[in-house]
Amino acid sequence: MERNKRILGLFFTKGISVDLWEKKGLLDREKIIYEKLIEKKYFSKIFWFTYGINDKKYEKNLNGNIQIIPMPKIFWPKGGKLVYSFLLPFIRRKYLKQCSIYKTNQMMGSWTAIFAKWLYKKLLVLRTGYTISLSLKNPNTIKKIMARLVERFSYANADCCFVSSRFDLRYIKKKYHTKNIVCVPNFIDINKFFPLGFLPKKELIYIGRLSEEKNLVHLIRALRKTNFNLDIYGKGHLEKKLKSLAKKNNVRVLFKGSVPNSKIPKILSDYQLFILPSFYEGMPKALLEAMACGLPCIGTDVRGINEVIKHNYNGLLVKTDSKSIRRGVLKLMNDKKLRERLGKNARKTIEREYSLEKVMKKEIKIYDRLLK
């Protein structure tokens, strides 16, 4: 099929809207690869099938021929989004039939794309940024059992699967015997995220959700009696608990809330050190963005992070306990030359492996192979 006639249908994660992306400051980051695919004339049009009732207004913020197909208002009451996830293939038949290929944004709601694939005989790329069954701790919970059923069903019905980390690739191949799977990492627009050359005035920064898996309790405890300042960007249900913990331990923490992704490069340039102390990750975008901006980074030696950080080359890897995190912080904050070396190598890593152009070329090759 000629490129100028191809149309991509992107299925948003169940319950996710463009409005939510905008409110969380993610729209600028999430839209860019689709704008580039239109700009390079790989697709003539891209449909976004979303779960927002007011999403249409954001079309004016999208460069290129991206059309938002929002959820009808009738499905807004509680439980309606789940119902819509099953009815979308019928309700949006007019648009789905025009598509050359479908793509999911995450695993949740992937059944919608699979039903559309069955109905209209289209190709399906199943993309997941993280593997749900790996992120749930208790192996016997109903949630984990359901996650594995959804994953098994989805991987069996996709024409090609994208995962963001090599760890997830190995896990899924072994768990579900999936063959048509490739690692397509998260990307960074290196023309937006780059070292600005400022002399950093602030000390430590964390960007991400305020939730249990991010291990922020141990990070705050690690900073006791260090006199270092930590700024936390992001929102989450642990905010009140973390504020109380910081006050109790006399740790200077500022909670800055969420900011648009477009402002992150300037914010990062004002800090000496980025920290990601998580218990596990998929392919952490915040870490990639910090590395692209030339920041020295500390990350815990867990899946998702240790795939990006090579210890003592482009960052430091530490254990998840507060003593290990503390040692890493002290080592870097007391060694300016080490910070500079790690920061330079971090930038090189992003340019070499995670740039938008490199990741997009990899995606395009896969689309070409499928559509032939």
C-alpha positions, 0 to 999 in steps of 0.5 A: 500500500502506498504511504500517502494512502495509509491511515493509522487508528490509535486506540487509547488506553481504556478510560484515558482521554486527551483531556487527561493527557493535557491536565497531566502535562503529557500531551506534548510528549505523547503526540509528537511521534504521531505528528512526525509520522504525518509530517513525514507523510508515512500516514495520510491520516491518524485517528485517535479513539479516546475515552474523553467526551470533550477531546475534540477541542484539542485537535487545534493543538495537533500539527498535522492530519490527526483526527480525534474520535471522542467517546459519546457523552452517553457513556460518561456515567460510572461504568460507561467507559467499560461498556464503550470499550466493547461497543466502540468497534460498532459505534465507530465503524465509519472510521475503523473501516478506513484504517490500514492498521490499528495500534494500541497505546497500552494493554488495558482496553486492547480487546477493543482493537482486537474486536475491531481487527476481527470485524474489519480484517485489519492488521493490529500492532499491540503496544505496551509501555509496561507489562501489567502482570509484572507490576502486580506484586501478589501472584494470586490476586484476582487482578493479576489473574485477570491481567494474565488472561487479558495479556494472553488473549491480546498477544495471541491476536496481535499481528505484531507486539511492541514492548518497551524493554528487553526484560518484558520481551523475554518475559512475554516470550517465555510466558505466552510463547509470543513470537511476533514481538519486538522491543521498541523503547520509549523515545526522547525528542533530543531537539527538545530535551538537551543540555541547556548549558546553565550552571545548576543552582538546585540539588536533587530532583525526582519526577514521577508519580507519588505512589508505592512502587516509586520508593519515595519513602526510602528516598526521603529517609536517605536524605536525613542529616545530609542537608540536601534539598529535594524537589519532587515533581508529580502527583499521587495519593502518597503526597500527604504521607510523604510531606509528613515523613519529610517533616518528621525526618527534617528533610527539606523537600518541596512538592512542586506538583505536575507541570507540562512536559514542555517545561521539563527541559528548563526545569531539569537544567537547574538541578545537579542530580536526578534520582529514580529510586523505584522498586520496578519500572517499565521503561521510565520516560522521566529518567530518559528525559533527565539523561537527555538533558545531561543530568547525572542520574541515580537509579535503583538496580531494578528492571527497567532502570538497569536496562538504561543505566550502565553503572558508573558509565552513564549513571549510578545504580544503587539498591532500593534501601535508604542506606544504599540510596544515601551512599549514592547521593553522597558519592555523586554530590561530593564529586563534580567531575564524576557528575560531569562524566556521567551526565555527558555519557547519559546524553550520548546514550540517549542520542545513540539508542532512544532518540525519536528519529531512531525509534520512529524508524524502527516502528516504520520498518515494522509497519512496512513489513506488515503492510506489504 
